[in-house]
């Protein structure tokens, strides 16, 4: 699986708070974001069924 980059816009206060939470958990901000995204997807799938990522070249 390839690692992709994603840029987001986030206000300074929220970013500062993210860093506080990540530091408390002993993680980088990047790792904390990945955990939050993973948790969000797992929660969505529990409610709505498993998601399947399209293969490269498929719509």
Secondary structure, 3 states (H helix, E strand, C coil): CCCCCCCCCCCHHHHHHHHHHHHHHCCCHHHHHHHHHHHHHHHHHHHHCCCCCCCCCCC
